[in-house]
Amino acid sequence: MIATNFEFNGIQCKDVGLAVVSFGSDIQGVADYSGSEIVFNTSKPANGSKLNFHGSKYDSQLSFTFKVAKIDLCKPSPTPIKAYEKAYYKKWLERRDGYKFLRFFQDGFENIYFNVRNTLKWIEYGGKTYGMEITVTCDAPFGYSTLQSYETRVSAGGSFQIYNDSDEIGAIIPQQIEIKILSDGTLRLQNNMSRLYQVNYQDLSDDMVIKNCKVNEVIIINGITKQIKSSLSAHDIVNDFNWVYPKLVNIDEFYPVSFTLTKQTLLDRRTNIFNVTGCSANISLAYRTIRLAVM
């Protein structure tokens, strides 16, 4: 990636006098990329030579470094960073309040968000500071899309559909699900993609079920913390919820540019059709899909 501008925690580097640069023989942009390595879980029989495959996982978080300087890109050289500016840059970039989103402004990358923490290393010449090397450590082996939302009003027996544009095959749980109940009953939410994605030897249901729902009750599910709460204090929702969370599934393995594939073929592998039974409801979902960015 070659970029001159980035945004961290809502602030663009160009707005605080910085630009992504190279120093000396460095390659401009992101360097020292690591993470996203996939590790196979295998075993070897005592008297055999072939490895048996049992699954795979990401072995480490995504990490990379890049350099910035205080510079006007219309001029040939950087200017020294003052002490008060160093204090601000450190406060802005080295957060104490958790992971924050980072993105780079370059065609094709501007909508990829990395949830990161940073560490700084000052770049100094002749007793003056001209820039810094930023080491980025992500909270995952990948990046994310912009925050997406979907809202619908659906009657009992009806359905709605959501397209999963993730770069990763698999399933994601929305960050937040808000449901306003419009009729009494047991709410069941079933995704037709679940049976295609899951390997379920016990034939367990992947439907979300919430019993004893009441008209005008508002139910909120936090997909990150896996907590659920109801606006009705009398509803024992902890025991009425089956603790199965709605998922957005993607099983598309096709190369993205092919004249042999029809639009319907791709939709079949990314479109999640949710069937709603038992209650009518207003349903809102907020989610980020996965971005497998190659830096």
Summary of the structure (lengths in Angstrom):
residues: 295
radius of gyration: 24.1
end to end distance: 5.4
largest distance: 73.9
contacts: 798
relative contact order: 0.17
helix: 10%
strand: 43%
